[in-house]
Amino acid sequence: MPRQKEAADCKASPGTIVPVVDARRCEGKGDCVTVCPFDVFEVGRLPDDVFAQMPALIKFKLWAHGRRTAFTPNADACQACGACVAACPEKAITLKRAA
C-alpha cells in the first residue's frame, strides 16, 4: 500500500516531535504503520505487565483485539507530518514535543 504522506509534507526536524500511542484506545489495526513515511511504527502484542495494569473493560477490549497495539520504536525519526494521527481509526495517536 503506498504511503499517503511524503517527507516534504512534514513540519519538524527528526526527534523534535514524537508520536504517543494510547494503548487503551489502540486496536493494533496498523494504519499508522502503513501511512508513516519514516517507519516510526510497528504493531505488536501488549506486554503482560502493561496489560495487567489496565482497567477490566479495557482489558476485555484489548483481549478481543488480540492484545495488539502500535509501538513507536523509531519515534526519534518522526517529522510531525500528522499522517498517523489522521489515519488512526481509534484516535489513539497524538504528537507531543520530545522531552
Secondary structure, 3 states (H helix, E strand, C coil): CCCCCCHHHCCCCCCCEEEEECCCCCCCCCHHHHHCCCCCCEEEECCHHHHHCCCHHHHHHHHHCCCEEEECCCHHHCCCCCHHHHHCCCCCEEEEECC
